[in-house]
Amino acid sequence: MNVTRPRQTVTRTLPARKRIALIAHDGKKEELLAWAARWSDALARHELTGTGTTAERVARSLGLSVRGLMSGPLGGDQQIGALITEQRLDLLIFFWDPFAPQPHDPDVKALLRLAALWNIPVACNAASADFLISSPWLESAYEMTIPDAGAWITERTAD
């Protein structure tokens, strides 16, 4: 087993209408709501998913359609991670709180690892989210490379 990481040789094209996940820790929910309010017109043109309370609050406060998953500590972060792995998510907006330890820190780390592995753009604060949401790529198709998972599995299992 000498292959330690998959080659990034497979191309994936993100669609013009992006699938965006919205997540915020409790101490960052108000900040995410304020950010989403500033960008609600842009967000409305895309497919939104969010964890627990964040999804419900964005939908209720801003009138945006947001598919709600479980709360982060109850598995919502892992549900978002599964969407990334299945290539059913294109952007991750995750306002995490660097001052508050989370009971689900391993899940948060796993989610960020998957986003990095699958080359998903991630914003962890309002400034980086502003850069992502104002990018000319937001409403255009975008071609990128991702791990060649099939080849990696084949190479790891070959004798």
MDTraj code that builds the backbone (N, CA, C; nanometers):
import mdtraj as md
import numpy as np

residues = "MET ASN VAL THR ARG PRO ARG GLN THR VAL THR ARG THR LEU PRO ALA ARG LYS ARG ILE ALA LEU ILE ALA HIS ASP GLY LYS LYS GLU GLU LEU LEU ALA TRP ALA ALA ARG TRP SER ASP ALA LEU ALA ARG HIS GLU LEU THR GLY THR GLY THR THR ALA GLU ARG VAL ALA ARG SER LEU GLY LEU SER VAL ARG GLY LEU MET SER GLY PRO LEU GLY GLY ASP GLN GLN ILE GLY ALA LEU ILE THR GLU GLN ARG LEU ASP LEU LEU ILE PHE PHE TRP ASP PRO PHE ALA PRO GLN PRO HIS ASP PRO ASP VAL LYS ALA LEU LEU ARG LEU ALA ALA LEU TRP ASN ILE PRO VAL ALA CYS ASN ALA ALA SER ALA ASP PHE LEU ILE SER SER PRO TRP LEU GLU SER ALA TYR GLU MET THR ILE PRO ASP ALA GLY ALA TRP ILE THR GLU ARG THR ALA ASP".split()
xyz = np.array([
    [0.0852, -0.1177, 0.0000],
    [0.0000, 0.0000, 0.0000],
    [0.0896, 0.1238, 0.0000],
    [0.1441, 0.1576, -0.1155],
    [0.2356, 0.2696, -0.1255],
    [0.1697, 0.3984, -0.1762],
    [0.0405, 0.3946, -0.2050],
    [-0.0305, 0.5129, -0.2505],
    [-0.0922, 0.5803, -0.1282],
    [-0.0416, 0.6981, -0.0928],
    [-0.0876, 0.7640, 0.0287],
    [-0.1981, 0.8654, 0.0062],
    [-0.2163, 0.9092, -0.1174],
    [-0.3216, 1.0055, -0.1453],
    [-0.3677, 0.9895, -0.2894],
    [-0.4947, 1.0193, -0.3148],
    [-0.5431, 1.0085, -0.4528],
    [-0.4854, 1.1200, -0.5396],
    [-0.4629, 1.0870, -0.6654],
    [-0.4205, 1.1896, -0.7612],
    [-0.5380, 1.2814, -0.7915],
    [-0.5115, 1.4092, -0.8110],
    [-0.6175, 1.5032, -0.8464],
    [-0.6205, 1.5189, -0.9972],
    [-0.6727, 1.4177, -1.0639],
    [-0.6716, 1.4191, -1.2094],
    [-0.8111, 1.4162, -1.2705],
    [-0.9122, 1.4049, -1.1901],
    [-1.0485, 1.4026, -1.2413],
    [-1.1020, 1.5455, -1.2410],
    [-1.1707, 1.5812, -1.3466],
    [-1.2282, 1.7148, -1.3562],
    [-1.3736, 1.7116, -1.3125],
    [-1.4104, 1.8117, -1.2363],
    [-1.5494, 1.8308, -1.1955],
    [-1.5874, 1.9724, -1.2336],
    [-1.7065, 1.9893, -1.2865],
    [-1.7544, 2.1225, -1.3207],
    [-1.8654, 2.1610, -1.2241],
    [-1.8410, 2.2692, -1.1493],
    [-1.9457, 2.3225, -1.0634],
    [-2.0476, 2.3928, -1.1522],
    [-2.1762, 2.3743, -1.1274],
    [-2.2773, 2.4372, -1.2123],
    [-2.2852, 2.5880, -1.1881],
    [-2.3478, 2.6595, -1.2802],
    [-2.3659, 2.8041, -1.2642],
    [-2.4550, 2.8335, -1.1430],
    [-2.5550, 2.7521, -1.1212],
    [-2.6400, 2.7658, -1.0021],
    [-2.5778, 2.6776, -0.8940],
    [-2.5119, 2.7406, -0.7997],
    [-2.4348, 2.6682, -0.6988],
    [-2.5246, 2.6117, -0.5889],
    [-2.4750, 2.5032, -0.5301],
    [-2.5371, 2.4423, -0.4121],
    [-2.4498, 2.4844, -0.2943],
    [-2.5064, 2.5694, -0.2093],
    [-2.4308, 2.6356, -0.1029],
    [-2.4800, 2.5893, 0.0333],
    [-2.3857, 2.5514, 0.1202],
    [-2.4196, 2.5151, 0.2582],
    [-2.3923, 2.6338, 0.3490],
    [-2.4851, 2.6588, 0.4406],
    [-2.4726, 2.7646, 0.5398],
    [-2.4706, 2.7014, 0.6786],
    [-2.3641, 2.7267, 0.7527],
    [-2.3495, 2.6733, 0.8884],
    [-2.2947, 2.7844, 0.9761],
    [-2.3428, 2.7923, 1.0993],
    [-2.2866, 2.8886, 1.1944],
    [-2.2979, 2.8312, 1.3353],
    [-2.1876, 2.8382, 1.4066],
    [-2.1919, 2.8034, 1.5484],
    [-2.2780, 2.9060, 1.6216],
    [-2.3245, 2.8703, 1.7408],
    [-2.4161, 2.9573, 1.8155],
    [-2.3638, 3.1000, 1.8290],
    [-2.2358, 3.1164, 1.8606],
    [-2.1784, 3.2493, 1.8788],
    [-2.1603, 3.3268, 1.7497],
    [-2.1879, 3.2642, 1.6369],
    [-2.1703, 3.3275, 1.5056],
    [-2.2995, 3.3363, 1.4252],
    [-2.4114, 3.2899, 1.4813],
    [-2.5366, 3.2886, 1.4051],
    [-2.5819, 3.4288, 1.3654],
    [-2.5732, 3.5252, 1.4574],
    [-2.6144, 3.6617, 1.4246],
    [-2.5269, 3.7202, 1.3141],
    [-2.3973, 3.6914, 1.3199],
    [-2.3060, 3.7404, 1.2169],
    [-2.3397, 3.6792, 1.0806],
    [-2.3703, 3.5505, 1.0780],
    [-2.4085, 3.4871, 0.9516],
    [-2.5400, 3.5437, 0.9002],
    [-2.6363, 3.5654, 0.9898],
    [-2.7638, 3.6239, 0.9474],
    [-2.7441, 3.7626, 0.8872],
    [-2.6606, 3.8441, 0.9491],
    [-2.6338, 3.9780, 0.8959],
    [-2.5649, 3.9681, 0.7600],
    [-2.4703, 3.8746, 0.7480],
    [-2.4015, 3.8553, 0.6199],
    [-2.5014, 3.8100, 0.5128],
    [-2.5836, 3.7109, 0.5458],
    [-2.6805, 3.6580, 0.4492],
    [-2.7821, 3.7649, 0.4094],
    [-2.8180, 3.8529, 0.5010],
    [-2.9109, 3.9614, 0.4678],
    [-2.8485, 4.0546, 0.3643],
    [-2.7190, 4.0844, 0.3791],
    [-2.6503, 4.1705, 0.2812],
    [-2.6467, 4.1061, 0.1431],
    [-2.6383, 3.9739, 0.1393],
    [-2.6230, 3.9016, 0.0137],
    [-2.7470, 3.8197, -0.0237],
    [-2.8623, 3.8545, 0.0318],
    [-2.9816, 3.7704, 0.0112],
    [-3.0226, 3.7598, -0.1351],
    [-3.0062, 3.8670, -0.2135],
    [-3.0418, 3.8602, -0.3561],
    [-2.9551, 3.7569, -0.4277],
    [-2.8253, 3.7580, -0.4002],
    [-2.7347, 3.6605, -0.4629],
    [-2.7658, 3.5198, -0.4138],
    [-2.7854, 3.5047, -0.2845],
    [-2.8136, 3.3717, -0.2286],
    [-2.9432, 3.3134, -0.2846],
    [-3.0421, 3.3969, -0.3085],
    [-3.1720, 3.3504, -0.3591],
    [-3.1603, 3.2845, -0.4960],
    [-3.0550, 3.3137, -0.5700],
    [-3.0372, 3.2554, -0.7043],
    [-2.9709, 3.1177, -0.6998],
    [-2.9416, 3.0692, -0.5807],
    [-2.8716, 2.9421, -0.5664],
    [-2.9507, 2.8482, -0.4760],
    [-2.9063, 2.7233, -0.4701],
    [-2.9713, 2.6221, -0.3862],
    [-2.9020, 2.6204, -0.2507],
    [-2.9781, 2.6483, -0.1455],
    [-2.9209, 2.6603, -0.0123],
    [-2.9575, 2.5413, 0.0761],
    [-2.8592, 2.4990, 0.1527],
    [-2.8764, 2.3935, 0.2527],
    [-2.8107, 2.4446, 0.3796],
    [-2.8623, 2.4056, 0.4929],
    [-2.7998, 2.4484, 0.6175],
    [-2.8252, 2.3494, 0.7288],
    [-2.7477, 2.3639, 0.8330],
    [-2.7664, 2.2784, 0.9495],
    [-2.8673, 2.3433, 1.0435],
    [-2.9496, 2.2585, 1.1044],
    [-3.0418, 2.2907, 1.2122],
    [-3.0937, 2.4315, 1.2228],
    [-3.0569, 2.4952, 1.3319],
    [-3.1063, 2.6283, 1.3644],
    [-3.0637, 2.7311, 1.2614],
    [-2.9449, 2.7183, 1.2078],
    [-2.8975, 2.8145, 1.1080],
    [-2.9914, 2.8160, 0.9879],
    [-3.0243, 2.7003, 0.9345],
    [-3.1138, 2.6922, 0.8186],
    [-3.2495, 2.7526, 0.8511],
    [-3.3023, 2.7182, 0.9669],
    [-3.4350, 2.7662, 1.0056],
    [-3.4350, 2.9177, 1.0225],
    [-3.3319, 2.9725, 1.0844],
    [-3.3261, 3.1170, 1.1084],
    [-3.3055, 3.1952, 0.9793],
    [-3.2203, 3.1454, 0.8899],
    [-3.2005, 3.2134, 0.7613],
    [-3.3311, 3.2127, 0.6818],
    [-3.3977, 3.0994, 0.6773],
    [-3.5234, 3.0891, 0.6030],
    [-3.6299, 3.1822, 0.6621],
    [-3.6461, 3.1783, 0.7937],
    [-3.7491, 3.2588, 0.8601],
    [-3.7179, 3.4083, 0.8524],
    [-3.5943, 3.4461, 0.8803],
    [-3.5573, 3.5877, 0.8858],
    [-3.5507, 3.6533, 0.7487],
    [-3.5051, 3.5793, 0.6481],
    [-3.4786, 3.6396, 0.5174],
    [-3.5731, 3.5937, 0.4071],
    [-3.6577, 3.4963, 0.4389],
    [-3.7508, 3.4468, 0.3392],
    [-3.6845, 3.3671, 0.2285],
    [-3.5643, 3.3179, 0.2551],
    [-3.4938, 3.2361, 0.1564],
    [-3.5329, 3.0900, 0.1737],
    [-3.5305, 3.0161, 0.0647],
    [-3.5559, 2.8726, 0.0703],
    [-3.4253, 2.8028, 0.1089],
    [-3.4264, 2.7377, 0.2247],
    [-3.3074, 2.6690, 0.2748],
    [-3.3481, 2.5292, 0.3201],
    [-3.2880, 2.4289, 0.2607],
    [-3.3149, 2.2912, 0.3034],
    [-3.2428, 2.2686, 0.4361],
    [-3.3170, 2.2358, 0.5372],
    [-3.2597, 2.2159, 0.6696],
    [-3.2197, 2.0719, 0.6948],
    [-3.1024, 2.0550, 0.7524],
    [-3.0534, 1.9234, 0.7935],
    [-3.0555, 1.9187, 0.9462],
    [-2.9933, 1.8202, 1.0040],
    [-2.9848, 1.8103, 1.1493],
    [-2.8956, 1.9216, 1.2037],
    [-2.9091, 1.9492, 1.3317],
    [-2.8174, 2.0398, 1.3993],
    [-2.6769, 1.9804, 1.3928],
    [-2.5758, 2.0661, 1.3910],
    [-2.4367, 2.0189, 1.3837],
    [-2.4032, 1.9097, 1.4849],
    [-2.4280, 1.9333, 1.6154],
    [-2.3942, 1.8316, 1.7155],
    [-2.4735, 1.7014, 1.7009],
    [-2.5850, 1.7076, 1.6284],
    [-2.6673, 1.5876, 1.6095],
    [-2.6381, 1.5165, 1.4778],
    [-2.5361, 1.5617, 1.4063],
    [-2.4983, 1.4950, 1.2818],
    [-2.5079, 1.5809, 1.1577],
    [-2.5526, 1.7063, 1.1718],
    [-2.5663, 1.7938, 1.0556],
    [-2.4353, 1.8197, 0.9833],
    [-2.3257, 1.8352, 1.0599],
    [-2.1949, 1.8553, 0.9960],
    [-2.1586, 1.7341, 0.9114],
    [-2.1906, 1.6164, 0.9607],
    [-2.1612, 1.4944, 0.8849],
    [-2.2512, 1.4825, 0.7630],
    [-2.3748, 1.5303, 0.7732],
    [-2.4624, 1.5302, 0.6559],
    [-2.4061, 1.6224, 0.5469],
    [-2.3565, 1.7386, 0.5867],
    [-2.2943, 1.8300, 0.4910],
    [-2.1706, 1.7630, 0.4305],
    [-2.0909, 1.6958, 0.5143],
    [-1.9734, 1.6233, 0.4655],
    [-2.0108, 1.5182, 0.3624],
    [-2.1220, 1.4490, 0.3858],
    [-2.1670, 1.3490, 0.2881],
    [-2.2034, 1.4152, 0.1557],
    [-2.2681, 1.5311, 0.1602],
    [-2.3015, 1.6024, 0.0365],
    [-2.1753, 1.6412, -0.0400],
    [-2.0714, 1.6827, 0.0330],
    [-1.9448, 1.7161, -0.0317],
    [-1.8868, 1.5923, -0.0993],
    [-1.8816, 1.4818, -0.0271],
    [-1.8249, 1.3577, -0.0804],
    [-1.9017, 1.3082, -0.2018],
    [-2.0328, 1.3270, -0.2007],
    [-2.1176, 1.2839, -0.3118],
    [-2.1202, 1.3854, -0.4259],
    [-2.0430, 1.4930, -0.4131],
    [-2.0361, 1.5991, -0.5137],
    [-2.1718, 1.6649, -0.5361],
    [-2.2457, 1.6826, -0.4255],
    [-2.3761, 1.7485, -0.4311],
    [-2.3746, 1.8809, -0.3549],
    [-2.2528, 1.9355, -0.3345],
    [-2.2365, 2.0643, -0.2694],
    [-2.1207, 2.1362, -0.3371],
    [-2.1361, 2.2675, -0.3574],
    [-2.0369, 2.3420, -0.4343],
    [-1.9611, 2.4475, -0.3528],
    [-2.0217, 2.5022, -0.2509],
    [-1.9595, 2.6038, -0.1655],
    [-2.0007, 2.5789, -0.0214],
    [-1.9094, 2.6074, 0.0691],
    [-1.9367, 2.5931, 0.2125],
    [-1.9115, 2.7271, 0.2803],
    [-2.0169, 2.7837, 0.3378],
    [-2.0067, 2.9046, 0.4189],
    [-2.0265, 2.8581, 0.5632],
    [-1.9190, 2.8587, 0.6404],
    [-1.9208, 2.8013, 0.7751],
    [-1.8569, 2.9001, 0.8716],
    [-1.9413, 2.9772, 0.9389],
    [-1.8930, 3.0714, 1.0384],
    [-1.8735, 2.9953, 1.1692],
    [-1.7513, 2.9494, 1.1918],
    [-1.7246, 2.8754, 1.3153],
    [-1.6641, 2.9693, 1.4186],
    [-1.6871, 2.9363, 1.5434],
    [-1.6489, 3.0230, 1.6541],
    [-1.5153, 2.9792, 1.7123],
    [-1.4078, 3.0563, 1.6899],
    [-1.2771, 3.0160, 1.7396],
    [-1.2633, 3.0297, 1.8914],
    [-1.3599, 3.0945, 1.9564],
    [-1.3517, 3.1142, 2.1011],
    [-1.4307, 3.0136, 2.1814],
    [-1.5155, 2.9371, 2.1177],
    [-1.6026, 2.8449, 2.1913],
    [-1.5714, 2.7005, 2.1539],
    [-1.5278, 2.6219, 2.2510],
    [-1.5089, 2.4794, 2.2212],
    [-1.6454, 2.4168, 2.1899],
    [-1.6458, 2.3307, 2.0913],
    [-1.7703, 2.2672, 2.0484],
    [-1.7705, 2.1206, 2.0900],
    [-1.8836, 2.0693, 2.1344],
    [-1.8882, 1.9281, 2.1714],
    [-1.8659, 1.8357, 2.0519],
    [-1.8836, 1.8899, 1.9334],
    [-1.8683, 1.8098, 1.8110],
    [-1.7464, 1.8543, 1.7304],
    [-1.6410, 1.9006, 1.7989],
    [-1.5187, 1.9447, 1.7300],
    [-1.4630, 1.8408, 1.6325],
    [-1.4639, 1.7110, 1.6664],
    [-1.4152, 1.6128, 1.5673],
    [-1.4972, 1.6146, 1.4375],
    [-1.6279, 1.6378, 1.4485],
    [-1.7116, 1.6451, 1.3290],
    [-1.6784, 1.7686, 1.2464],
    [-1.6532, 1.8807, 1.3149],
    [-1.6169, 2.0049, 1.2465],
    [-1.4860, 1.9856, 1.1714],
    [-1.3876, 1.9260, 1.2382],
    [-1.2582, 1.9017, 1.1735],
    [-1.2750, 1.8088, 1.0531],
    [-1.3577, 1.7072, 1.0676],
    [-1.3817, 1.6138, 0.9568],
    [-1.4488, 1.6856, 0.8391],
    [-1.5430, 1.7742, 0.8686],
    [-1.6106, 1.8494, 0.7628],
    [-1.5120, 1.9376, 0.6870],
    [-1.4280, 2.0101, 0.7595],
    [-1.3301, 2.0966, 0.6938],
    [-1.2270, 2.0152, 0.6159],
    [-1.1930, 1.8982, 0.6677],
    [-1.1013, 1.8082, 0.5956],
    [-1.1628, 1.7656, 0.4624],
    [-1.2897, 1.7261, 0.4640],
    [-1.3559, 1.6838, 0.3405],
    [-1.3645, 1.7986, 0.2397],
    [-1.3924, 1.9189, 0.2877],
    [-1.3980, 2.0333, 0.1974],
    [-1.2619, 2.0562, 0.1311],
    [-1.1553, 2.0444, 0.2089],
    [-1.0207, 2.0606, 0.1522],
    [-0.9895, 1.9475, 0.0546],
    [-1.0203, 1.8243, 0.0929],
    [-0.9935, 1.7079, 0.0087],
    [-1.0641, 1.7192, -0.1260],
    [-1.1919, 1.7563, -0.1251],
    [-1.2717, 1.7599, -0.2473],
    [-1.2690, 1.8966, -0.3157],
    [-1.1775, 1.9855, -0.2721],
    [-1.1514, 2.1127, -0.3399],
    [-1.2728, 2.2050, -0.3400],
    [-1.3479, 2.2051, -0.2305],
    [-1.4678, 2.2884, -0.2181],
    [-1.4281, 2.4249, -0.1620],
    [-1.4680, 2.5343, -0.2253],
    [-1.4417, 2.6662, -0.1682],
    [-1.5103, 2.6799, -0.0324],
    [-1.4359, 2.7306, 0.0664],
    [-1.4857, 2.7440, 0.2025],
    [-1.4618, 2.8862, 0.2514],
    [-1.5632, 2.9428, 0.3158],
    [-1.5487, 3.0717, 0.3827],
    [-1.5802, 3.0502, 0.5301],
    [-1.4895, 3.0949, 0.6164],
    [-1.5075, 3.0753, 0.7606],
    [-1.5397, 3.2044, 0.8344],
    [-1.5519, 3.3142, 0.7632],
    [-1.5862, 3.4417, 0.8261],
    [-1.6476, 3.5324, 0.7196],
    [-1.6979, 3.6478, 0.7640],
    [-1.7691, 3.7372, 0.6725],
    [-1.6801, 3.7861, 0.5581],
    [-1.5543, 3.8174, 0.5873],
    [-1.4666, 3.8687, 0.4807],
    [-1.4444, 3.7643, 0.3718],
    [-1.4128, 3.6410, 0.4119],
    [-1.3908, 3.5383, 0.3097],
    [-1.5218, 3.5039, 0.2382],
    [-1.6336, 3.5088, 0.3100],
    [-1.7635, 3.4838, 0.2466],
    [-1.7962, 3.5938, 0.1452],
    [-1.7601, 3.7198, 0.1782],
    [-1.7801, 3.8287, 0.0816],
    [-1.7019, 3.8021, -0.0467],
    [-1.5783, 3.7570, -0.0327],
    [-1.4961, 3.7284, -0.1508],
    [-1.5581, 3.6167, -0.2339],
    [-1.6063, 3.5102, -0.1688],
    [-1.6675, 3.3994, -0.2433],
    [-1.7952, 3.4433, -0.3137],
    [-1.8825, 3.5095, -0.2408],
    [-2.0141, 3.5417, -0.2965],
    [-2.0050, 3.6494, -0.4045],
    [-1.8982, 3.7293, -0.4035],
    [-1.8825, 3.8331, -0.5057],
    [-1.7931, 3.7885, -0.6212],
    [-1.7490, 3.6652, -0.6176],
    [-1.6624, 3.6127, -0.7232],
    [-1.7375, 3.6036, -0.8561],
    [-1.6704, 3.6331, -0.9666],
    [-1.7356, 3.6138, -1.0973],
    [-1.7687, 3.4664, -1.1239],
    [-1.7071, 3.3752, -1.0516],
    [-1.7345, 3.2324, -1.0700],
    [-1.8641, 3.1889, -1.0021],
    [-1.9195, 3.2730, -0.9153],
    [-2.0386, 3.2324, -0.8414],
    [-2.1527, 3.1930, -0.9344],
    [-2.1718, 3.2687, -1.0394],
    [-2.2850, 3.2409, -1.1277],
    [-2.2416, 3.1908, -1.2646],
    [-2.1229, 3.1327, -1.2689],
    [-2.0715, 3.0713, -1.3911],
    [-2.0300, 2.9284, -1.3590],
    [-2.0277, 2.8467, -1.4602],
    [-1.9731, 2.7122, -1.4410],
    [-1.8244, 2.7268, -1.4089],
    [-1.7740, 2.6377, -1.3276],
    [-1.6334, 2.6445, -1.2859],
    [-1.5742, 2.5041, -1.2899],
    [-1.4673, 2.4897, -1.3657],
    [-1.4023, 2.3591, -1.3784],
    [-1.2855, 2.3501, -1.2805],
    [-1.2792, 2.2371, -1.2092],
    [-1.1736, 2.2177, -1.1097],
    [-1.1345, 2.0703, -1.1073],
    [-1.0248, 2.0414, -1.0407],
    [-0.9849, 1.9016, -1.0264],
    [-1.0217, 1.8528, -0.8868],
    [-1.0531, 1.7250, -0.8812],
    [-1.0855, 1.6589, -0.7549],
    [-1.0127, 1.5248, -0.7520],
    [-1.0071, 1.4623, -0.6361],
    [-0.9395, 1.3323, -0.6293],
    [-1.0047, 1.2288, -0.7201],
    [-0.9211, 1.1484, -0.7794],
    [-0.9692, 1.0357, -0.8594],
    [-0.9894, 0.9187, -0.7634],
    [-1.1033, 0.9191, -0.6964],
    [-1.1296, 0.8208, -0.5916],
    [-1.1308, 0.6781, -0.6456],
    [-1.1867, 0.6600, -0.7633],
    [-1.1915, 0.5247, -0.8209],
    [-1.0538, 0.4682, -0.8462],
    [-0.9652, 0.5488, -0.9046],
    [-0.8280, 0.5028, -0.9307],
    [-0.7548, 0.4775, -0.8005],
    [-0.7791, 0.5598, -0.7002],
    [-0.7120, 0.5448, -0.5713],
    [-0.7505, 0.4122, -0.5060],
    [-0.8776, 0.3793, -0.5099],
    [-0.9240, 0.2530, -0.4524],
    [-0.8638, 0.1361, -0.5286],
    [-0.8635, 0.1452, -0.6607],
    [-0.8051, 0.0379, -0.7424],
    [-0.6567, 0.0176, -0.7089],
    [-0.5823, 0.1269, -0.6997],
    [-0.4389, 0.1186, -0.6708],
    [-0.4136, 0.0634, -0.5311],
    [-0.4969, 0.0996, -0.4346],
    [-0.4782, 0.0544, -0.2960],
    [-0.5127, -0.0929, -0.2788],
    [-0.5998, -0.1447, -0.3640],
    [-0.6426, -0.2833, -0.3484],
    [-0.5704, -0.3788, -0.4435],
    [-0.4933, -0.3221, -0.5344],
    [-0.4185, -0.4070, -0.6305],
    [-0.3028, -0.4759, -0.5583],
    [-0.2780, -0.5971, -0.5954],
    [-0.1664, -0.6707, -0.5355],
    [-0.0425, -0.6633, -0.6188],
])
top = md.Topology()
chain = top.add_chain()
for i, resn in enumerate(residues, 1):
    res = top.add_residue(resn, chain, resSeq=i)
    for name in ("N", "CA", "C"):
        top.add_atom(name, md.element.get_by_symbol(name[0]), res)
traj = md.Trajectory(xyz[None], top)
